[in-house]
Amino acid sequence: FGPYSVNNDFFFKKHEELKLRRPELRARHGIKPEDTVLLFVGKLIEKKRPQDLLAAYKKLVVKNPNLKLVFVGDGALRPELEKEAAELPGVVFVGFKNQTELPEFYTLADVFVLPSGMGETWGLVVNEAMCFGLSVVASDLVGCGQDLVRDGETGFIFKFGNIEDLSEKILGLISNKKKINLLGEKSIEIANLYSHKKTVQEILNILDHIKPSRVIRFLVVFFGKIKLYLFFIPELFFYSIKDFLFRNKGSVYFNFNGEKLKYLRKIYNFSYRNERAVEIPIAEFLWKKYNPVSALEIGNVLSHYGWTGQVIIDKYEVAKNVLNIDAVDISTDKKYDLVVSVSTIEHIGWDWGEEKDFDKSIFVLNRVKKVLNPDGHMIITLPLGFNKYLDLFLKNNPDFFSETYFLKRISKDNKWTQCLYEEVKNCSYGEPFEAANAIMVGIFNN
C-alpha cells in the first residue's frame, strides 16, 4: 500500500535538534518539568471538536493539578473556548503556527489528542506528532486511527463525542509516565513506516505491475503530439491571423479600466482559449503600475510567461526558484511591496487533491494581507463559478478588497468585456464556454 505521509526526515531532524531544549520550551509557556502536557494542533472549528478535549480536561484537571493543555491553532471557536478556559488552570492558547514552528510544540508535549469528527479523512498532524515520540489519543472517526493509533501500542482510540471515554483514555496515559514513554517509542517506530520514501516506492511498485508496453507508450505520446500539431497549433495560428485581419475591430485588444490591453496569445496551458488571455495582461499592467521592489507570487503561473524576480510559493509544482510550501504557511516575517496570484486562490482547500476545507482560501487571503509592506498591494484574479464557497464569501464581503473589477467572456473565440457584478453573479464555470466565463480582479491597497 502507499502510505499517507509527511516529511519524516524534517520532523525527525527537528526532534533530535529540540529534545535537549524541552525544559526551555516548556518554561516559555509556564510549564514545569513535572507537568504532563496534552497537545491539540489544528483549526479551532466544529469539525475538529476542540471543545470535547477542553471538556475532558475540565474533568481531569481537578484530580491532576500537574496536567496542562496547549491549543495550537486558530478558528471560529477560539473566543468561546478561551472564555470557558478562563476558569481553568493550565490552558494555553498560542494561536496559528506555521509548519516550521510546530516542532517546538510537539517537543514540549507528552500526549497528542485529536478528537475530530466526520470529515477528518486522515489527520496528518498525527504523523507529525508521532515523529516526536508522542503517544496519541484520537476519536474513532479520525481516518488514520486504524493505521497509526494502535490501541495500547501507540495510544488509544475513543468513541467520538463521548467525553467520558475520552477522559478515561487520557487518564490511562497520564497516570503512568513510563507508559507514555513506552508508547512514544513505538510511535516513532510506526511513524517511520509512513514516510515519503515509502510512499514513492509503493507507487513505483504499482506502476511496475501496470507498466504499459513500449507500443502503447509510443501511441499515447504520438497521438498526443498529433493533436497538438494538427489542432491546437493551427487553431492558435488561425487566432493570430484573425487578430491581424480584424485588429481595428476589437479582435486584438480588450479594455480594462479605460486601458487598452492586448489579449495574450500563447500555446502554454492553451492560454489563447481561456481566461489567461486576459488575466496575464491585467496582472502585467498592474505590476507595471505599482512597480514593486519586492514581490511574492502565490501559485507558479507568471514564470511560465517569462516573468522573473518574484518569490514564488506553490505547494505542488516542482520548479526552479519555487518554494513548495502550503499557502497557509506563508511567513509573515518577510514583507513585500506586491503580492499577486493568478487563478490559484480558488483551488486552495477546494481541489480533489486535498481534504475539503472551505475556510482555507479565506484564511490565506487574510494572511496575505499581513505580508504587505505599508502602501503595499495585493492583486488576486480568479474565475467565478469555480469555488462556490469563495464566490459566496466575496459576495457577502464586498469591502474585502479595496477595488474589485469583473470581466465576462462574450464569445467562443475568447473575447472579454469589463462589466458590473450584476452581470456575472450567476455565471457558471465551463458553460456556455470552456473554463471561466467570468473573472474577478481584486486589489487590496494597504
C-alpha positions in Angstrom: 0.0 0.0 0.0 1.1 3.6 -0.5 1.0 5.2 3.0 -0.3 8.7 3.6 2.8 10.5 4.9 4.6 13.7 5.9 8.2 14.8 5.6 9.5 12.5 8.3 13.1 13.5 7.6 12.3 17.1 8.5 10.4 16.2 11.7 12.9 13.5 12.9 15.7 16.0 12.4 13.8 18.7 14.4 13.1 16.1 17.2 16.8 15.5 17.6 17.6 19.2 17.5 15.0 20.2 20.0 14.7 17.4 22.6 17.5 18.8 24.7 15.7 22.2 24.8 12.5 20.7 26.1 12.7 22.3 29.6 13.4 25.7 28.0 10.5 25.4 25.5 8.1 24.3 28.3 9.2 27.2 30.6 8.3 29.7 27.9 4.7 28.8 28.5 4.8 28.4 32.2 5.0 24.6 32.1 7.1 22.9 34.8 9.3 19.8 34.3 6.9 17.6 36.4 3.8 18.7 34.4 2.1 16.5 31.8 1.1 18.3 28.6 -1.8 17.5 26.3 -1.4 19.0 22.9 -4.0 19.9 20.2 -2.9 21.1 16.8 -5.4 22.2 14.2 -8.1 24.7 13.4 -10.4 25.6 16.2 -13.6 24.7 14.3 -16.5 22.4 14.8 -15.1 19.5 12.7 -12.0 19.3 14.9 -14.1 19.2 18.2 -11.6 21.1 20.4 -14.5 21.7 22.8 -14.6 17.9 23.6 -10.9 18.0 24.6 -11.5 21.0 26.8 -14.5 19.3 28.4 -12.4 16.2 29.2 -9.6 18.3 30.5 -12.0 20.1 32.8 -12.9 16.7 34.4 -9.3 15.5 34.6 -7.5 18.6 35.9 -9.5 18.6 39.2 -7.6 15.5 40.4 -4.5 16.0 38.3 -3.2 19.5 39.1 0.0 19.0 37.1 -2.0 18.5 33.9 -1.6 21.2 31.2 -3.4 21.7 27.9 -1.9 23.6 24.9 -4.0 24.6 21.9 -2.1 25.4 18.7 -4.3 26.9 16.0 -7.0 29.5 15.4 -10.6 29.5 14.2 -14.2 30.4 14.9 -14.4 28.6 18.2 -11.4 30.2 19.8 -13.4 33.1 21.7 -15.8 30.5 23.1 -13.0 28.2 24.1 -11.0 30.9 25.7 -14.0 32.1 27.7 -14.6 28.6 29.1 -10.9 28.0 29.7 -10.6 31.2 31.7 -12.0 29.4 34.7 -9.5 26.5 34.4 -5.8 26.3 35.3 -3.1 25.4 32.9 -4.8 26.0 29.5 -2.7 27.8 26.9 -3.7 29.2 23.5 -0.8 30.1 21.2 -2.8 30.8 18.0 -1.8 29.8 14.5 1.7 28.5 13.9 3.1 27.5 10.5 4.7 24.1 10.0 8.2 25.4 10.7 7.1 26.5 14.2 5.1 23.3 15.1 8.2 21.2 16.2 8.6 23.3 19.3 5.1 22.4 20.5 5.5 18.8 19.7 8.7 18.8 21.7 7.1 20.3 24.8 4.1 17.9 24.8 3.6 14.4 26.3 0.3 13.3 24.7 -1.3 14.4 21.4 -5.1 14.5 21.2 -7.2 14.7 18.0 -10.9 14.5 18.9 -12.2 15.2 15.3 -15.5 14.1 13.9 -16.8 13.3 10.5 -14.6 14.7 7.7 -11.2 14.0 9.2 -10.2 11.7 6.4 -6.7 11.1 7.7 -5.2 13.7 10.1 -1.5 14.3 9.1 -0.9 16.1 12.4 -0.9 12.6 14.0 2.0 11.6 11.7 3.9 14.7 12.7 3.2 14.2 16.5 4.4 10.6 16.3 7.7 11.7 14.8 8.3 13.4 18.1 7.6 10.3 20.1 4.2 11.4 21.4 1.5 8.9 22.3 -1.8 9.7 20.7 -5.5 9.7 21.7 -7.8 10.0 18.7 -11.5 9.6 18.0 -12.8 6.6 16.1 -13.7 8.9 13.2 -10.2 10.1 12.6 -9.1 8.4 9.4 -5.5 7.5 10.4 -6.7 5.9 13.6 -6.8 2.3 12.3 -3.3 2.6 10.8 -1.3 4.8 13.2 -3.1 4.8 16.6 -2.7 1.2 17.6 -4.6 0.7 20.8 -2.2 0.2 23.7 0.8 0.4 21.4 1.0 4.0 20.2 -2.0 5.4 22.1 -5.8 4.9 22.4 -9.0 5.3 20.3 -12.1 6.7 22.0 -15.7 6.9 20.8 -16.3 10.2 19.1 -18.3 12.7 21.2 -18.0 10.6 24.3 -16.3 12.9 26.8 -16.3 10.1 29.5 -14.4 7.7 27.1 -12.0 10.4 26.1 -11.3 11.3 29.7 -10.6 7.7 30.6 -8.3 7.2 27.6 -6.3 10.3 28.5 -6.2 9.3 32.2 -4.9 5.8 31.2 -1.8 7.6 29.8 -1.2 10.5 32.2 -1.4 8.3 35.3 1.7 6.3 34.1 4.6 8.4 32.8 6.5 5.2 32.0 3.7 4.1 29.8 3.7 7.4 27.9 7.4 7.0 27.2 7.0 3.4 26.0 4.1 4.2 23.7 6.1 7.2 22.5 9.0 5.0 21.4 6.5 2.8 19.5 5.1 5.9 17.9 8.5 6.8 16.3 8.8 3.2 15.1 5.4 3.2 13.4 5.8 6.8 12.0 8.9 5.7 10.3 6.9 3.3 8.2 4.7 6.2 6.9 7.3 8.2 5.0 7.6 10.0 1.6 10.2 7.5 0.6 7.9 4.6 1.4 5.0 6.3 -0.5 7.1 6.8 -3.6 8.5 3.3 -3.5 5.0 1.8 -3.3 3.7 3.9 -6.2 6.7 2.8 -8.3 5.9 -0.9 -7.3 2.4 -0.4 -8.5 3.5 1.2 -11.7 5.8 -1.7 -12.4 2.8 -4.0 -12.4 0.8 -1.9 -14.7 3.6 -0.7 -16.9 2.3 -0.3 -20.5 4.2 -1.8 -23.3 6.5 0.3 -25.4 4.0 0.3 -28.3 1.2 1.7 -26.1 3.5 4.3 -24.6 4.6 5.3 -28.2 0.9 5.6 -29.3 0.0 7.8 -26.3 2.8 10.2 -27.0 2.3 10.0 -30.8 -1.4 10.8 -30.7 -0.8 13.5 -28.1 1.6 15.3 -30.4 -0.7 14.7 -33.4 -3.5 16.5 -31.5 -1.1 19.3 -30.6 0.2 19.8 -34.2 -3.0 19.1 -36.1 -5.4 21.0 -33.9 -4.1 23.4 -31.2 -1.2 25.0 -33.1 -3.3 25.6 -36.3 -6.0 27.0 -34.1 -3.6 29.4 -32.5 -2.3 30.3 -35.9 -5.9 31.0 -37.0 -6.5 33.2 -34.0 -3.3 35.2 -34.8 -4.4 35.7 -38.5 -7.8 36.7 -37.4 -6.3 39.2 -34.9 -4.2 40.7 -37.6 -7.0 41.0 -40.1 -9.5 42.4 -37.6 -7.1 44.4 -35.4 -9.2 47.5 -35.8 -12.4 45.8 -34.8 -11.5 44.8 -31.3 -10.0 41.4 -32.0 -6.6 42.2 -30.6 -7.4 44.3 -27.6 -9.8 44.5 -24.7 -10.5 47.3 -22.2 -9.6 47.3 -18.6 -10.4 50.4 -16.5 -10.1 52.5 -19.7 -6.8 50.9 -20.6 -6.4 49.2 -24.0 -4.7 45.8 -23.2 -3.6 43.2 -25.7 -5.0 39.7 -25.5 -2.4 37.0 -24.6 -2.0 34.5 -27.4 0.2 31.7 -26.1 0.1 27.9 -26.6 1.2 27.2 -23.0 -1.8 26.0 -20.9 -3.9 26.9 -24.0 -3.9 30.4 -22.8 -5.2 31.8 -26.0 -8.5 30.0 -25.5 -9.2 30.6 -21.8 -9.2 33.3 -19.1 -5.4 33.5 -19.1 -5.8 35.6 -22.2 -7.0 38.5 -20.1 -5.6 37.6 -16.6 -2.0 37.8 -17.6 -2.2 41.2 -19.4 -4.1 42.6 -16.5 -1.5 41.3 -14.0 1.2 42.7 -16.2 -0.5 46.1 -16.4 -1.0 46.4 -12.6 2.5 45.1 -11.9 4.0 48.0 -14.0 1.6 50.4 -12.4 2.8 49.6 -8.9 6.4 48.9 -9.9 7.3 46.8 -6.8 10.8 46.4 -5.5 9.8 43.1 -3.8 7.1 40.7 -4.9 5.5 37.4 -3.9 3.5 35.2 -6.2 1.1 32.5 -4.8 0.9 29.8 -7.4 3.6 29.4 -10.1 1.9 31.0 -13.1 3.7 34.1 -14.2 7.1 32.4 -14.6 5.6 30.4 -17.5 5.1 33.7 -19.4 8.6 35.0 -18.9 8.3 36.8 -15.6 11.3 36.5 -13.2 12.4 38.1 -9.9 9.4 37.4 -7.8 9.4 34.9 -4.8 7.1 32.1 -5.8 5.3 29.6 -3.5 3.5 26.6 -4.9 2.5 23.6 -2.9 2.8 21.1 -5.8 4.7 22.4 -8.8 8.4 21.5 -8.5 10.4 24.0 -10.5 13.5 26.3 -10.2 13.0 29.1 -7.7 9.7 27.7 -6.5 9.2 27.2 -2.7 7.0 24.1 -2.2 5.0 25.1 0.8 1.3 25.4 1.6 0.0 28.9 1.2 -1.3 28.7 4.8 2.3 28.5 6.0 3.4 31.8 4.4 5.7 33.5 6.9 4.6 37.0 8.0 8.1 37.9 8.9 9.1 38.9 5.4 7.1 41.8 3.8 6.5 42.6 0.2 5.5 45.6 -1.9 3.3 43.4 -4.1 1.6 40.0 -3.7 0.0 38.6 -6.9 -2.0 35.4 -7.5 -3.5 34.4 -10.9 -6.3 31.8 -10.8 -4.8 30.0 -7.7 -6.7 31.0 -4.6 -9.9 29.3 -5.8 -8.1 26.0 -5.7 -6.9 26.2 -2.1 -8.9 23.9 0.2 -11.2 23.0 -2.7 -9.5 20.8 -5.2 -9.6 17.0 -5.4 -6.0 16.6 -4.2 -6.7 17.7 -0.7 -9.2 17.4 2.1 -12.1 19.9 1.6 -11.6 23.0 3.8 -13.9 25.7 2.8 -12.3 28.3 5.0 -8.8 27.7 3.8 -8.8 30.1 0.8 -10.3 32.9 3.0 -7.6 32.2 5.6 -4.9 32.6 3.0 -6.3 35.8 1.7 -6.4 37.3 5.2 -2.9 36.0 5.9 -1.5 37.5 2.7 -2.6 41.0 3.8 -0.2 40.6 6.7 2.8 40.2 4.5 2.3 43.5 2.7 4.6 46.5 3.3 3.0 49.8 4.2 1.5 51.1 1.0 1.8 47.5 -0.5 -0.7 46.0 -2.8 -2.3 42.6 -3.3 -3.7 41.5 -6.8 -5.9 38.5 -7.0 -7.6 37.2 -10.1 -9.9 34.2 -10.0 -12.7 32.6 -12.1 -16.3 32.9 -10.8 -18.4 29.8 -10.6 -15.5 27.5 -9.8 -15.3 27.7 -5.9 -18.9 28.4 -4.8 -17.9 29.0 -1.2 -15.3 31.6 -2.2 -17.9 33.2 -4.5 -20.3 33.5 -1.6 -17.8 35.0 0.7 -16.8 37.7 -1.8 -20.5 38.4 -2.5 -21.2 38.9 1.3 -18.0 40.8 1.9 -17.8 43.4 -0.9 -15.4 45.6 1.0 -12.8 42.8 1.4 -10.8 44.3 -1.5 -10.1 48.0 -1.9 -11.0 47.7 -5.6 -13.0 44.9 -7.3 -13.5 44.5 -11.1 -15.3 42.0 -13.2 -14.9 40.7 -16.8 -17.2 38.5 -18.8 -16.4 36.2 -21.7 -18.7 37.1 -24.6 -17.7 34.8 -27.5 -16.5 31.4 -28.4 -13.3 32.9 -29.8 -12.4 34.1 -26.3 -13.4 37.8 -26.3 -13.9 39.6 -23.0 -15.6 42.7 -21.8 -15.5 44.5 -18.4 -18.8 44.7 -16.7 -20.6 45.1 -13.3 -21.0 42.3 -10.8 -24.7 42.0 -11.5 -23.9 40.8 -15.0 -21.6 37.9 -13.8 -23.1 36.9 -10.4 -24.8 33.9 -11.9 -22.1 32.8 -14.4 -21.1 29.2 -14.4 -17.7 27.7 -14.8 -17.4 25.8 -18.1 -20.7 26.9 -19.5 -21.5 28.1 -22.1 -17.8 28.4 -23.0 -15.0 26.2 -21.7 -13.2 27.1 -18.5 -14.1 30.5 -16.9 -16.9 32.5 -18.3 -16.3 35.4 -15.8 -13.4 36.5 -13.7 -12.9 38.8 -10.7 -9.9 41.1 -10.3 -9.5 42.0 -6.6 -7.0 44.7 -5.5 -6.2 45.3 -1.8 -4.2 48.5 -1.0 -2.5 48.5 2.3 
